[in-house]
Amino acid sequence: MHTDTYTVYQKDNLTIHILRAGENIGQMEFYLEVDNVDELWTTIKEKVKNLKTREPFDRDYGMREMHIGIPQTNTLLFIGQEI
């Protein structure tokens, strides 16, 4: 997938998603692909309960994702798996 603001690169077993940063300097966004987002959510949900989160849900572009906002670093972390 590739647009003017988003692209995905793959090599061997690694995938990186690159997207244009937000308008605020210092804002970061990361996308991490995992094998089982629901299993990961079960493992970490108590550890991230004080952060802004969205538990796993299906996206129309074929990914199951969860989101974690980390205010100390102005970071939005997307964690997903292909469905």
C-alpha positions as CSV (number, residue, x, y, z in Angstrom):
1,M,0.0,0.0,0.0
2,H,1.3,3.5,-0.9
3,T,-0.2,6.9,-0.8
4,D,1.2,10.4,-0.6
5,T,1.2,10.2,3.2
6,Y,1.5,6.5,4.0
7,T,3.6,3.5,2.8
8,V,4.4,0.0,3.8
9,Y,7.8,-1.7,3.2
10,Q,8.5,-5.4,3.7
11,K,11.7,-7.4,3.7
12,D,12.1,-10.9,4.9
13,N,9.9,-11.2,8.0
14,L,9.9,-7.5,8.8
15,T,7.3,-4.9,7.9
16,I,7.5,-1.2,8.6
17,H,4.7,1.3,8.1
18,I,5.8,4.9,7.5
19,L,3.3,7.8,7.7
20,R,3.6,11.5,7.7
21,A,3.8,12.9,11.2
22,G,1.1,15.1,12.6
23,E,1.2,18.9,12.4
24,N,2.6,19.3,15.9
25,I,6.4,19.1,16.1
26,G,7.4,16.1,18.2
27,Q,4.3,14.1,17.5
28,M,5.1,10.5,16.7
29,E,3.1,7.6,15.3
30,F,4.3,4.0,15.1
31,Y,2.7,0.9,13.7
32,L,3.8,-2.5,15.0
33,E,2.6,-5.7,13.4
34,V,2.3,-8.7,15.6
35,D,1.1,-12.3,15.1
36,N,-1.8,-12.1,17.7
37,V,-3.1,-8.7,18.7
38,D,-5.7,-10.2,21.1
39,E,-3.2,-12.3,23.0
40,L,-0.9,-9.2,23.3
41,W,-3.9,-7.1,24.5
42,T,-4.7,-9.7,27.2
43,T,-1.0,-9.6,28.3
44,I,-0.7,-5.8,28.5
45,K,-4.1,-4.3,29.2
46,E,-3.6,-4.0,33.0
47,K,-0.2,-2.4,32.4
48,V,-1.6,0.3,30.1
49,K,-4.9,0.9,32.0
50,N,-3.8,4.5,32.9
51,L,-3.1,5.4,29.2
52,K,-5.6,6.2,26.5
53,T,-6.2,2.9,24.7
54,R,-8.6,1.3,22.3
55,E,-8.9,-2.5,22.7
56,P,-8.6,-4.7,19.6
57,F,-11.0,-4.1,16.7
58,D,-11.3,-4.9,13.0
59,R,-10.5,-2.3,10.4
60,D,-12.0,-2.2,6.9
61,Y,-8.5,-2.4,5.3
62,G,-7.9,-5.9,6.6
63,M,-6.1,-5.4,9.9
64,R,-7.1,-6.0,13.5
65,E,-5.7,-3.3,15.7
66,M,-5.4,-1.8,19.1
67,H,-4.2,1.8,19.8
68,I,-2.2,3.2,22.7
69,G,-1.7,6.9,23.3
70,I,1.5,7.7,25.3
71,P,1.2,11.3,26.5
72,Q,4.7,11.6,27.9
73,T,6.3,11.2,24.5
74,N,3.3,12.5,22.4
75,T,3.2,9.1,20.7
76,L,0.3,7.1,19.2
77,L,1.2,3.4,18.9
78,F,-0.8,1.3,16.6
79,I,-0.5,-2.5,17.0
80,G,-2.1,-4.7,14.5
81,Q,-2.2,-8.0,12.7
82,E,-3.6,-9.0,9.3
83,I,-7.0,-10.7,9.3
